[in-house]
Amino acid sequence: MSEKQTSIEYLKGVGPERARLLKEELKITTIDDLLHFFPNRYIDRSQFHLINELPKNNSEVQIKGKITQIEILQQKRGKRMVAHFEDTSGKMDLVWFRGYKWIRENLKLNQSYIIFGRLNWFKGYVSMPHPEMELEVNFNKSIKKLFYPIYPSTEKLIRSGISQRVIQKLVLNLIEMGGNFFSETLPKYVLDYYKLIDKNVALKEIHFPTSQKKLSQAQIRLKFEELTYIQLQLIQKNQQRKRKIKGFLFSEIGSTLKNFYNHQLPYQLTSAQKRVIREIREDMGSGRQMNRLLQGDVGSGKTIVALFAILIAIENNFQACFVAPTEILAQQHFNSLQELLSDSNIKLNLLTGSTKAKERKIINLGLENGTLPILIGTHAVFEENVRFKNLGLAIIDEQHRFGVAQRAKLWSKNTTPPHILVMTATPIPRTLAMSLYGDLDISLIDEMPPGRKPVNTMHKYDNNRLKVFQFIKEKIKEGQQIYVVYPLIEESEKLDFKDLMDGYESLSRSFPIPKYQISIVHGKMKADDKAYEMKRFAEGKTQIMVATTVIEVGVNIPNASVMIIESAERFGLSQLHQLRGRVGRGNEQSFCILMTGSKLSDESKIRVQTMVKTNNGFEISEVDLKLRGPGNILGTQQSGILRLKIADIVKDNKLLKMARELAKKILKNDPKLENSDNQIIKKNLSNLQYESNIWNLIS
């Protein structure tokens, strides 16, 4: 075991009990963990104040002076100790209300002390309760502490006596010990090119900076190192997968695909769609397993790209499956593909939780004997009794909604894993994609089909409701349909249901039958009732659909041109963007109206303003990332996935891009890290332990 991996228990000032608490509360188990437990802020101790120039507030200050007298004074409850302290300019009191017996024994009169603490003003006179104190002679001997580190902590640690002072002292002891904790982790050519400081200097300066400039240099050095090693792991993993995992070789591009492209394609492909199809075709024809993430905004045409991938698999006598997270979405994909393939003799079927046993038997038989080439489905596809004859391509839509174990079930349906295409209409910010999906190849449809008019988004307050209702009536008169969506927050289901029903009753009064017909859809309804209401709306028998967010994905009704989102301040940005994507699918100009109360938080204002300003999902995702951070953007299934020690992928995105470029360059020029210059990287990569829920399980 290296010195770095020595248990924290054996460091001076720790012991078994403190070691247990540090492990439980802060995940610090080794000396290396402590050294890489970085402060989250600093207190400036570079300035000394004179007593007669102290600020008239409760700020923290540092003063040099001496104690001239000590008194123990009686008070209503117990006693307090007061030390009279002075410098060349004036006098003040230092006060202790507890633990002063031990302090009294160690205080020295008329000797120079450096004191630090928070000021307390009372009737024009200043005192400092429980100051930090050090004899000037000792202060000058120790490492110059101009900026005192403040570390993340917990109530339990503070209650157990592990204060900031204790953690500071532990780290200081470690730094003063020296030892081989400070081995360099980046090659000299990297340090020289990026003008980075040495690792040992960076670690000392990050804990006890000697200047603001040195602190900044230390932060850049340590952030860049952390991001570089993450990118090296991701890219190396991608390369290893491509070397080790052989994929089916789809070399045949025959008459089925050509015929579809030339005669059955209902519209011209965009240049972005053509580019992505080319990337997929190259992957499937390389002999390596494809592992590609396809990003595209709502309505950008991902389904047609997926169909081209399916046709390539079929041309090569393989089967394909297309998995979606909900029945509604699976049904929509099935309908779309069935329509697109209506002029061909290619069979496809739909498998969901609602599929009857008799139909399941037919589907399973067709999959096993190879007569059913395409299966669209939900989680039901993962079941053990669903067996393919030769699954060559697996497409997963909105893949973040599926767990790793579920996806692994698909891969295990063959001895050779199928080609993988994962798709998302939730735009992932570039910085997040580089970190989370760095081991996948990424394709981007960054162009909308021609003729699609951008949705006109407006913000209206509740007191404008009558004007909004008048606008709806005009649109219905023109033959268009309307969505009215209410928020759904699990913790307050009763409140949500009340909101929805109140809204429905209010609309029913303003839009009375028989002139107007209103559908209603919510989570408490039976699946059959929900489907019936959806069908009525899709067939144009109702003009208004009142719903919770069940319509966020999977409803494609070109005639619906107005989306009204009630209590829009209660929705996240990505949800607002997904909901807006339900309109704008027909030829008419579409509208999205965000209804809110008059009192909005700063964050709610930013969300609403962003939606009004842009229709670009990637711009919206960048704002969302800044507002919510990476953990929340991924949802509960994958929150906490980026446990970075010092870097922040939002604030440090420039460093992230530089780190990714460096990692790509290193592994392109020296894939096995055999060059002498890169031995330091090879050694550190082999020492890094992948956490079980992080990088190696993303895809």
BELVEN-V968907 format. One record per residue. N is the residue number from 1. SS is DSSP state (hx for helix, st for strand, lp for the rest). NEAR is the number of other C-alpha atoms within 8 Angstrom. D_LAST is the distance of its C-alpha to the last C-alpha in Angstrom with 2 decimals. Layout:
n=(N & N)
ss=(SS & SS)
near=(NEAR & NEAR)
d_last=(D_LAST & D_LAST)
//
This chain:
n=(1 & 2 & 3 & 4 & 5 & 6 & 7 & 8 & 9 & 10 & 11 & 12 & 13 & 14 & 15 & 16 & 17 & 18 & 19 & 20 & 21 & 22 & 23 & 24 & 25 & 26 & 27 & 28 & 29 & 30 & 31 & 32 & 33 & 34 & 35 & 36 & 37 & 38 & 39 & 40 & 41 & 42 & 43 & 44 & 45 & 46 & 47 & 48 & 49 & 50 & 51 & 52 & 53 & 54 & 55 & 56 & 57 & 58 & 59 & 60 & 61 & 62 & 63 & 64 & 65 & 66 & 67 & 68 & 69 & 70 & 71 & 72 & 73 & 74 & 75 & 76 & 77 & 78 & 79 & 80 & 81 & 82 & 83 & 84 & 85 & 86 & 87 & 88 & 89 & 90 & 91 & 92 & 93 & 94 & 95 & 96 & 97 & 98 & 99 & 100 & 101 & 102 & 103 & 104 & 105 & 106 & 107 & 108 & 109 & 110 & 111 & 112 & 113 & 114 & 115 & 116 & 117 & 118 & 119 & 120 & 121 & 122 & 123 & 124 & 125 & 126 & 127 & 128 & 129 & 130 & 131 & 132 & 133 & 134 & 135 & 136 & 137 & 138 & 139 & 140 & 141 & 142 & 143 & 144 & 145 & 146 & 147 & 148 & 149 & 150 & 151 & 152 & 153 & 154 & 155 & 156 & 157 & 158 & 159 & 160 & 161 & 162 & 163 & 164 & 165 & 166 & 167 & 168 & 169 & 170 & 171 & 172 & 173 & 174 & 175 & 176 & 177 & 178 & 179 & 180 & 181 & 182 & 183 & 184 & 185 & 186 & 187 & 188 & 189 & 190 & 191 & 192 & 193 & 194 & 195 & 196 & 197 & 198 & 199 & 200 & 201 & 202 & 203 & 204 & 205 & 206 & 207 & 208 & 209 & 210 & 211 & 212 & 213 & 214 & 215 & 216 & 217 & 218 & 219 & 220 & 221 & 222 & 223 & 224 & 225 & 226 & 227 & 228 & 229 & 230 & 231 & 232 & 233 & 234 & 235 & 236 & 237 & 238 & 239 & 240 & 241 & 242 & 243 & 244 & 245 & 246 & 247 & 248 & 249 & 250 & 251 & 252 & 253 & 254 & 255 & 256 & 257 & 258 & 259 & 260 & 261 & 262 & 263 & 264 & 265 & 266 & 267 & 268 & 269 & 270 & 271 & 272 & 273 & 274 & 275 & 276 & 277 & 278 & 279 & 280 & 281 & 282 & 283 & 284 & 285 & 286 & 287 & 288 & 289 & 290 & 291 & 292 & 293 & 294 & 295 & 296 & 297 & 298 & 299 & 300 & 301 & 302 & 303 & 304 & 305 & 306 & 307 & 308 & 309 & 310 & 311 & 312 & 313 & 314 & 315 & 316 & 317 & 318 & 319 & 320 & 321 & 322 & 323 & 324 & 325 & 326 & 327 & 328 & 329 & 330 & 331 & 332 & 333 & 334 & 335 & 336 & 337 & 338 & 339 & 340 & 341 & 342 & 343 & 344 & 345 & 346 & 347 & 348 & 349 & 350 & 351 & 352 & 353 & 354 & 355 & 356 & 357 & 358 & 359 & 360 & 361 & 362 & 363 & 364 & 365 & 366 & 367 & 368 & 369 & 370 & 371 & 372 & 373 & 374 & 375 & 376 & 377 & 378 & 379 & 380 & 381 & 382 & 383 & 384 & 385 & 386 & 387 & 388 & 389 & 390 & 391 & 392 & 393 & 394 & 395 & 396 & 397 & 398 & 399 & 400 & 401 & 402 & 403 & 404 & 405 & 406 & 407 & 408 & 409 & 410 & 411 & 412 & 413 & 414 & 415 & 416 & 417 & 418 & 419 & 420 & 421 & 422 & 423 & 424 & 425 & 426 & 427 & 428 & 429 & 430 & 431 & 432 & 433 & 434 & 435 & 436 & 437 & 438 & 439 & 440 & 441 & 442 & 443 & 444 & 445 & 446 & 447 & 448 & 449 & 450 & 451 & 452 & 453 & 454 & 455 & 456 & 457 & 458 & 459 & 460 & 461 & 462 & 463 & 464 & 465 & 466 & 467 & 468 & 469 & 470 & 471 & 472 & 473 & 474 & 475 & 476 & 477 & 478 & 479 & 480 & 481 & 482 & 483 & 484 & 485 & 486 & 487 & 488 & 489 & 490 & 491 & 492 & 493 & 494 & 495 & 496 & 497 & 498 & 499 & 500 & 501 & 502 & 503 & 504 & 505 & 506 & 507 & 508 & 509 & 510 & 511 & 512 & 513 & 514 & 515 & 516 & 517 & 518 & 519 & 520 & 521 & 522 & 523 & 524 & 525 & 526 & 527 & 528 & 529 & 530 & 531 & 532 & 533 & 534 & 535 & 536 & 537 & 538 & 539 & 540 & 541 & 542 & 543 & 544 & 545 & 546 & 547 & 548 & 549 & 550 & 551 & 552 & 553 & 554 & 555 & 556 & 557 & 558 & 559 & 560 & 561 & 562 & 563 & 564 & 565 & 566 & 567 & 568 & 569 & 570 & 571 & 572 & 573 & 574 & 575 & 576 & 577 & 578 & 579 & 580 & 581 & 582 & 583 & 584 & 585 & 586 & 587 & 588 & 589 & 590 & 591 & 592 & 593 & 594 & 595 & 596 & 597 & 598 & 599 & 600 & 601 & 602 & 603 & 604 & 605 & 606 & 607 & 608 & 609 & 610 & 611 & 612 & 613 & 614 & 615 & 616 & 617 & 618 & 619 & 620 & 621 & 622 & 623 & 624 & 625 & 626 & 627 & 628 & 629 & 630 & 631 & 632 & 633 & 634 & 635 & 636 & 637 & 638 & 639 & 640 & 641 & 642 & 643 & 644 & 645 & 646 & 647 & 648 & 649 & 650 & 651 & 652 & 653 & 654 & 655 & 656 & 657 & 658 & 659 & 660 & 661 & 662 & 663 & 664 & 665 & 666 & 667 & 668 & 669 & 670 & 671 & 672 & 673 & 674 & 675 & 676 & 677 & 678 & 679 & 680 & 681 & 682 & 683 & 684 & 685 & 686 & 687 & 688 & 689 & 690 & 691 & 692 & 693 & 694 & 695 & 696 & 697 & 698 & 699)
ss=(lp & lp & hx & hx & hx & lp & st & hx & hx & hx & lp & lp & lp & lp & hx & hx & hx & hx & hx & hx & hx & hx & hx & hx & hx & hx & lp & lp & lp & st & hx & hx & hx & hx & hx & lp & lp & lp & lp & lp & st & st & st & st & lp & lp & lp & lp & st & lp & hx & hx & hx & lp & lp & lp & lp & lp & lp & st & st & st & st & st & st & st & st & st & st & st & st & st & st & st & lp & lp & lp & lp & st & st & st & st & st & st & st & st & lp & lp & lp & lp & st & st & st & st & st & st & lp & lp & lp & hx & hx & hx & hx & hx & hx & hx & lp & lp & lp & lp & lp & st & st & st & st & st & st & st & st & st & st & st & lp & lp & st & st & st & st & st & lp & lp & st & st & st & st & hx & hx & hx & hx & hx & hx & lp & lp & lp & lp & lp & st & st & st & st & lp & lp & lp & lp & hx & hx & hx & hx & hx & lp & lp & lp & lp & hx & hx & hx & hx & hx & hx & hx & hx & hx & hx & hx & hx & hx & hx & lp & hx & hx & hx & hx & lp & lp & lp & lp & lp & hx & hx & hx & hx & hx & hx & hx & lp & lp & lp & lp & hx & hx & hx & hx & hx & hx & hx & hx & hx & lp & lp & lp & lp & hx & hx & hx & hx & hx & hx & hx & hx & hx & hx & hx & hx & hx & hx & hx & hx & hx & hx & hx & hx & hx & hx & hx & hx & hx & hx & hx & hx & hx & hx & hx & hx & hx & lp & st & lp & lp & lp & lp & lp & lp & lp & lp & hx & hx & hx & hx & hx & hx & hx & hx & hx & hx & lp & lp & lp & lp & lp & lp & hx & hx & hx & hx & hx & hx & hx & hx & hx & hx & hx & hx & hx & hx & lp & lp & lp & st & lp & lp & st & st & st & st & st & st & lp & lp & lp & lp & lp & hx & hx & hx & hx & hx & hx & hx & hx & hx & hx & hx & hx & hx & hx & lp & lp & lp & st & st & st & st & st & lp & lp & lp & hx & hx & hx & hx & hx & hx & hx & hx & hx & hx & hx & hx & hx & hx & lp & lp & lp & lp & lp & lp & lp & st & st & st & st & lp & lp & lp & lp & lp & hx & hx & hx & hx & hx & hx & hx & hx & hx & hx & hx & hx & hx & lp & lp & lp & lp & st & st & st & st & lp & hx & hx & hx & hx & lp & lp & lp & lp & lp & lp & lp & lp & st & st & st & st & st & st & st & lp & hx & hx & hx & lp & lp & hx & hx & hx & hx & hx & hx & hx & hx & lp & lp & lp & lp & lp & lp & lp & st & st & st & st & st & st & lp & lp & lp & lp & lp & hx & hx & hx & hx & hx & hx & hx & lp & lp & lp & lp & st & st & st & st & st & lp & lp & lp & lp & lp & lp & lp & lp & lp & lp & st & st & st & st & st & st & hx & hx & hx & hx & hx & hx & hx & hx & hx & hx & hx & hx & hx & hx & hx & hx & lp & lp & lp & st & st & st & st & st & lp & lp & lp & lp & hx & hx & hx & hx & hx & hx & hx & hx & hx & hx & hx & hx & hx & hx & hx & hx & hx & hx & hx & hx & hx & lp & lp & lp & lp & lp & lp & lp & st & st & st & st & lp & lp & lp & lp & lp & hx & hx & hx & hx & hx & hx & hx & hx & hx & hx & hx & hx & lp & lp & lp & lp & lp & st & st & st & st & lp & hx & hx & hx & lp & lp & lp & lp & lp & lp & lp & lp & st & st & st & st & st & st & lp & lp & hx & hx & hx & lp & lp & hx & hx & hx & hx & hx & hx & hx & hx & lp & lp & lp & lp & lp & lp & lp & lp & lp & lp & st & st & st & st & st & st & lp & lp & lp & lp & lp & hx & hx & hx & hx & hx & hx & hx & hx & hx & hx & hx & hx & lp & lp & lp & hx & hx & hx & hx & hx & hx & hx & hx & hx & hx & hx & hx & hx & hx & hx & hx & hx & lp & lp & hx & hx & hx & lp & lp & lp & lp & lp & lp & lp & lp & lp & lp & lp & lp & lp & lp & hx & hx & hx & hx & hx & hx & hx & hx & hx & hx & hx & hx & hx & hx & hx & hx & hx & lp & lp & lp & lp & lp & lp & hx & hx & hx & hx & hx & hx & hx & hx & hx & hx & hx & hx & lp & lp & lp & lp & lp & lp & lp & hx & hx & hx & lp & lp)
near=(4 & 5 & 8 & 9 & 9 & 11 & 9 & 13 & 9 & 8 & 11 & 7 & 5 & 12 & 11 & 7 & 7 & 10 & 12 & 8 & 10 & 12 & 10 & 8 & 10 & 8 & 8 & 11 & 11 & 11 & 13 & 10 & 10 & 11 & 10 & 8 & 9 & 10 & 11 & 8 & 7 & 9 & 8 & 8 & 11 & 7 & 6 & 9 & 10 & 12 & 12 & 7 & 6 & 7 & 5 & 5 & 7 & 8 & 7 & 8 & 11 & 12 & 11 & 12 & 13 & 12 & 15 & 10 & 8 & 9 & 7 & 8 & 8 & 7 & 7 & 5 & 4 & 6 & 10 & 13 & 12 & 12 & 12 & 12 & 13 & 13 & 11 & 6 & 8 & 9 & 10 & 12 & 11 & 13 & 13 & 11 & 9 & 5 & 7 & 10 & 6 & 7 & 8 & 7 & 6 & 6 & 6 & 6 & 8 & 7 & 9 & 11 & 12 & 13 & 12 & 11 & 12 & 11 & 13 & 10 & 11 & 6 & 4 & 5 & 7 & 10 & 11 & 13 & 11 & 9 & 11 & 7 & 8 & 9 & 10 & 9 & 7 & 8 & 10 & 8 & 6 & 6 & 6 & 8 & 10 & 11 & 13 & 12 & 12 & 10 & 11 & 6 & 8 & 7 & 6 & 7 & 13 & 10 & 7 & 6 & 6 & 11 & 8 & 8 & 7 & 8 & 10 & 9 & 8 & 12 & 11 & 8 & 9 & 10 & 8 & 6 & 6 & 8 & 5 & 7 & 8 & 9 & 7 & 9 & 9 & 9 & 11 & 7 & 7 & 9 & 12 & 8 & 7 & 6 & 6 & 11 & 10 & 8 & 12 & 9 & 9 & 14 & 12 & 10 & 12 & 12 & 11 & 13 & 14 & 11 & 8 & 7 & 6 & 10 & 12 & 8 & 11 & 14 & 11 & 9 & 12 & 12 & 11 & 12 & 11 & 12 & 13 & 13 & 10 & 9 & 13 & 12 & 9 & 12 & 13 & 11 & 10 & 10 & 8 & 8 & 8 & 10 & 8 & 6 & 8 & 10 & 13 & 12 & 9 & 11 & 7 & 7 & 9 & 7 & 6 & 8 & 12 & 9 & 9 & 9 & 8 & 7 & 6 & 10 & 9 & 5 & 4 & 5 & 7 & 10 & 7 & 10 & 12 & 9 & 8 & 12 & 11 & 8 & 9 & 11 & 10 & 8 & 11 & 16 & 10 & 8 & 11 & 14 & 15 & 11 & 10 & 12 & 13 & 13 & 14 & 16 & 13 & 8 & 10 & 11 & 11 & 12 & 7 & 7 & 11 & 9 & 9 & 10 & 12 & 12 & 10 & 13 & 14 & 11 & 12 & 10 & 6 & 12 & 17 & 15 & 12 & 12 & 14 & 14 & 13 & 7 & 11 & 9 & 12 & 17 & 10 & 11 & 10 & 11 & 8 & 8 & 9 & 9 & 7 & 10 & 10 & 7 & 6 & 5 & 6 & 6 & 8 & 10 & 10 & 11 & 14 & 12 & 8 & 5 & 9 & 6 & 6 & 6 & 8 & 10 & 8 & 8 & 11 & 11 & 8 & 10 & 14 & 10 & 9 & 11 & 8 & 13 & 13 & 12 & 12 & 15 & 16 & 14 & 12 & 9 & 11 & 10 & 7 & 5 & 5 & 9 & 9 & 12 & 9 & 8 & 13 & 12 & 15 & 14 & 13 & 12 & 11 & 12 & 10 & 6 & 7 & 8 & 8 & 9 & 6 & 10 & 10 & 8 & 9 & 10 & 9 & 8 & 10 & 10 & 5 & 7 & 11 & 13 & 13 & 12 & 13 & 13 & 14 & 12 & 9 & 12 & 11 & 9 & 10 & 6 & 11 & 11 & 10 & 9 & 9 & 9 & 13 & 11 & 11 & 10 & 9 & 9 & 10 & 9 & 15 & 8 & 8 & 10 & 10 & 5 & 5 & 10 & 9 & 8 & 12 & 9 & 11 & 9 & 10 & 10 & 10 & 9 & 5 & 8 & 9 & 7 & 7 & 8 & 9 & 8 & 8 & 10 & 8 & 8 & 10 & 11 & 7 & 6 & 6 & 11 & 14 & 14 & 12 & 12 & 12 & 14 & 12 & 8 & 7 & 5 & 4 & 7 & 9 & 6 & 7 & 12 & 8 & 8 & 9 & 12 & 8 & 8 & 8 & 10 & 8 & 8 & 8 & 10 & 7 & 7 & 9 & 9 & 7 & 5 & 6 & 9 & 12 & 10 & 13 & 9 & 13 & 9 & 6 & 4 & 8 & 6 & 6 & 6 & 8 & 11 & 8 & 8 & 11 & 10 & 8 & 11 & 13 & 8 & 7 & 8 & 8 & 13 & 14 & 12 & 13 & 14 & 14 & 13 & 10 & 9 & 10 & 10 & 10 & 9 & 10 & 7 & 10 & 10 & 8 & 15 & 16 & 13 & 16 & 12 & 12 & 11 & 12 & 12 & 10 & 6 & 9 & 9 & 11 & 10 & 9 & 11 & 12 & 12 & 13 & 10 & 9 & 15 & 17 & 17 & 13 & 11 & 9 & 7 & 10 & 12 & 13 & 14 & 12 & 14 & 13 & 13 & 8 & 6 & 4 & 10 & 6 & 6 & 8 & 9 & 9 & 8 & 12 & 12 & 8 & 10 & 13 & 11 & 7 & 8 & 10 & 7 & 10 & 10 & 8 & 15 & 13 & 9 & 9 & 14 & 12 & 8 & 7 & 9 & 10 & 12 & 12 & 9 & 10 & 10 & 8 & 6 & 7 & 8 & 12 & 6 & 8 & 8 & 5 & 7 & 8 & 9 & 11 & 8 & 10 & 10 & 5 & 9 & 10 & 6 & 10 & 13 & 9 & 8 & 13 & 13 & 8 & 9 & 13 & 10 & 8 & 9 & 13 & 7 & 6 & 9 & 9 & 5 & 10 & 8 & 7 & 5 & 8 & 10 & 10 & 11 & 11 & 9 & 8 & 9 & 9 & 7 & 6 & 6 & 5 & 7 & 7 & 6 & 7 & 10 & 9 & 11 & 8 & 8 & 7)
d_last=(32.63 & 32.85 & 34.93 & 31.86 & 30.52 & 33.92 & 33.85 & 34.87 & 37.63 & 39.73 & 39.86 & 43.29 & 43.47 & 40.55 & 41.41 & 39.71 & 39.90 & 38.60 & 35.84 & 34.78 & 34.81 & 32.89 & 30.15 & 30.04 & 30.34 & 28.67 & 26.47 & 28.92 & 29.66 & 30.60 & 32.75 & 29.78 & 28.12 & 31.41 & 31.71 & 28.29 & 29.09 & 30.00 & 32.59 & 31.64 & 35.11 & 38.47 & 42.13 & 44.44 & 47.15 & 48.53 & 51.39 & 54.56 & 56.51 & 60.28 & 61.40 & 63.60 & 60.80 & 58.06 & 56.10 & 57.40 & 54.09 & 51.85 & 49.83 & 48.98 & 51.39 & 52.52 & 56.26 & 58.44 & 61.68 & 63.66 & 64.60 & 68.35 & 68.77 & 66.93 & 67.97 & 66.97 & 67.65 & 68.08 & 66.19 & 65.99 & 63.31 & 63.64 & 63.99 & 62.31 & 62.73 & 63.52 & 63.66 & 65.59 & 63.66 & 65.02 & 64.47 & 66.85 & 66.45 & 66.57 & 65.85 & 63.28 & 62.43 & 59.58 & 59.10 & 57.67 & 57.68 & 56.24 & 56.00 & 58.85 & 60.98 & 58.73 & 58.29 & 62.10 & 62.71 & 60.48 & 61.53 & 63.99 & 66.64 & 67.39 & 64.50 & 61.92 & 58.64 & 55.43 & 54.38 & 51.32 & 50.63 & 50.77 & 54.12 & 56.05 & 58.91 & 61.76 & 64.95 & 64.53 & 64.08 & 60.83 & 59.39 & 56.14 & 55.00 & 53.41 & 52.86 & 50.93 & 53.71 & 54.12 & 57.29 & 57.29 & 58.06 & 54.87 & 52.82 & 53.90 & 53.02 & 49.37 & 46.46 & 47.26 & 45.28 & 45.60 & 42.40 & 41.71 & 38.05 & 36.98 & 33.97 & 31.71 & 33.49 & 34.00 & 37.15 & 37.15 & 37.30 & 40.09 & 42.03 & 41.76 & 43.33 & 40.28 & 41.13 & 40.02 & 43.05 & 41.89 & 38.35 & 39.96 & 42.40 & 39.79 & 37.84 & 41.19 & 42.30 & 39.15 & 39.62 & 43.33 & 42.66 & 40.91 & 39.77 & 36.84 & 34.27 & 34.23 & 32.92 & 31.56 & 27.82 & 27.95 & 30.05 & 33.40 & 32.61 & 29.77 & 32.14 & 34.91 & 33.03 & 31.51 & 34.67 & 32.89 & 34.97 & 34.76 & 32.44 & 35.49 & 37.13 & 33.98 & 33.62 & 37.33 & 37.37 & 34.33 & 36.15 & 39.75 & 39.97 & 43.32 & 42.96 & 40.76 & 40.08 & 38.99 & 36.69 & 35.01 & 34.67 & 33.15 & 30.55 & 29.51 & 29.39 & 27.24 & 24.81 & 24.42 & 23.88 & 21.17 & 19.21 & 19.90 & 18.56 & 15.25 & 14.98 & 16.32 & 13.68 & 10.77 & 12.89 & 14.15 & 10.87 & 10.27 & 13.93 & 13.93 & 11.32 & 13.58 & 16.60 & 15.83 & 13.97 & 16.63 & 16.03 & 18.80 & 21.25 & 22.11 & 25.21 & 27.37 & 27.89 & 30.85 & 33.20 & 31.01 & 28.72 & 31.74 & 33.85 & 31.34 & 30.97 & 34.75 & 36.19 & 33.84 & 31.66 & 33.10 & 32.68 & 32.13 & 28.55 & 27.96 & 27.44 & 23.91 & 23.09 & 24.76 & 22.84 & 19.40 & 20.75 & 21.96 & 18.61 & 17.04 & 20.22 & 20.07 & 16.55 & 17.73 & 20.99 & 19.85 & 19.47 & 15.94 & 12.87 & 11.70 & 8.12 & 9.43 & 9.32 & 12.88 & 14.64 & 18.16 & 20.71 & 22.35 & 24.57 & 23.34 & 23.03 & 19.41 & 20.71 & 23.05 & 20.42 & 18.36 & 21.73 & 22.34 & 19.12 & 20.37 & 23.82 & 22.70 & 21.22 & 24.50 & 26.66 & 25.29 & 26.12 & 22.66 & 21.47 & 18.84 & 17.47 & 16.63 & 15.32 & 16.33 & 16.45 & 20.29 & 23.21 & 24.73 & 21.81 & 21.42 & 25.21 & 25.18 & 22.72 & 24.92 & 28.06 & 26.86 & 25.84 & 29.00 & 31.12 & 29.63 & 30.20 & 33.58 & 35.57 & 33.71 & 33.94 & 30.19 & 29.54 & 26.76 & 26.57 & 25.08 & 23.88 & 23.64 & 24.99 & 28.35 & 28.74 & 31.99 & 32.24 & 34.40 & 31.95 & 29.05 & 31.17 & 31.72 & 28.01 & 27.07 & 29.95 & 28.99 & 25.42 & 26.82 & 29.61 & 27.64 & 29.97 & 27.30 & 24.97 & 22.98 & 21.75 & 20.81 & 19.94 & 18.56 & 17.25 & 20.24 & 18.39 & 16.46 & 19.94 & 21.07 & 24.08 & 22.14 & 22.20 & 21.89 & 24.25 & 21.85 & 18.56 & 17.58 & 15.29 & 12.99 & 12.79 & 11.31 & 13.34 & 12.85 & 9.34 & 9.79 & 12.58 & 10.78 & 9.99 & 7.44 & 10.66 & 11.53 & 8.72 & 9.46 & 13.01 & 12.58 & 11.34 & 14.36 & 16.84 & 17.55 & 18.48 & 16.75 & 13.22 & 13.57 & 12.54 & 9.61 & 10.54 & 9.02 & 12.01 & 13.36 & 17.03 & 16.53 & 16.98 & 14.81 & 17.20 & 16.90 & 17.02 & 14.14 & 11.96 & 13.06 & 12.14 & 8.93 & 7.32 & 9.62 & 7.67 & 7.27 & 10.75 & 12.07 & 14.94 & 17.31 & 20.13 & 22.47 & 25.61 & 27.07 & 29.09 & 32.79 & 35.16 & 32.85 & 34.80 & 33.04 & 33.44 & 36.30 & 35.26 & 38.03 & 38.45 & 41.31 & 42.71 & 43.87 & 47.46 & 46.75 & 45.84 & 49.05 & 48.41 & 44.84 & 46.33 & 48.86 & 46.13 & 44.35 & 47.70 & 48.19 & 44.79 & 45.47 & 48.89 & 47.17 & 45.31 & 41.90 & 39.72 & 38.36 & 35.40 & 36.22 & 33.23 & 33.55 & 31.02 & 29.48 & 28.90 & 28.42 & 30.70 & 33.61 & 33.42 & 37.23 & 37.64 & 35.11 & 36.94 & 40.23 & 39.04 & 37.96 & 41.24 & 43.38 & 41.80 & 42.34 & 46.00 & 46.56 & 45.30 & 47.38 & 50.47 & 49.83 & 48.76 & 51.11 & 51.21 & 52.40 & 51.86 & 48.20 & 45.65 & 42.67 & 39.58 & 37.80 & 34.30 & 32.84 & 30.72 & 33.83 & 34.80 & 34.38 & 31.88 & 34.88 & 36.68 & 33.66 & 33.26 & 37.05 & 37.08 & 34.15 & 36.04 & 39.30 & 37.70 & 35.97 & 39.38 & 41.14 & 43.28 & 42.30 & 42.21 & 40.28 & 37.09 & 36.94 & 33.53 & 31.03 & 27.48 & 26.87 & 27.45 & 24.69 & 22.63 & 23.97 & 27.60 & 28.92 & 32.66 & 34.07 & 37.41 & 36.00 & 36.69 & 37.01 & 34.43 & 36.09 & 33.86 & 36.00 & 35.53 & 33.02 & 33.03 & 31.17 & 28.07 & 25.20 & 24.91 & 21.75 & 23.47 & 26.68 & 25.05 & 23.40 & 26.83 & 28.66 & 26.57 & 28.36 & 31.52 & 32.36 & 31.55 & 35.18 & 37.97 & 39.49 & 38.85 & 36.55 & 36.75 & 34.67 & 36.92 & 35.60 & 38.14 & 38.46 & 41.11 & 43.21 & 41.86 & 38.40 & 36.58 & 35.76 & 32.04 & 32.89 & 35.16 & 32.45 & 30.10 & 32.96 & 34.20 & 30.79 & 30.57 & 34.16 & 33.69 & 30.64 & 28.75 & 26.00 & 22.70 & 21.37 & 24.58 & 24.29 & 20.75 & 22.14 & 25.04 & 22.89 & 20.87 & 24.27 & 25.67 & 23.02 & 20.92 & 17.13 & 17.02 & 18.87 & 17.22 & 13.95 & 16.14 & 16.91 & 13.70 & 12.03 & 15.33 & 16.29 & 12.90 & 14.83 & 17.66 & 19.41 & 22.91 & 24.70 & 22.73 & 22.02 & 19.51 & 21.84 & 25.14 & 24.06 & 22.15 & 24.69 & 24.04 & 20.25 & 20.94 & 23.42 & 21.13 & 18.42 & 21.28 & 22.74 & 19.62 & 19.20 & 22.95 & 23.14 & 20.52 & 21.99 & 25.47 & 24.77 & 21.48 & 22.62 & 24.34 & 27.70 & 29.95 & 32.20 & 31.23 & 27.58 & 28.41 & 28.09 & 24.42 & 23.78 & 25.55 & 23.74 & 20.22 & 21.31 & 22.66 & 19.58 & 17.99 & 14.31 & 14.49 & 13.03 & 11.33 & 10.21 & 8.53 & 7.63 & 5.70 & 3.77 & 0.00)
//
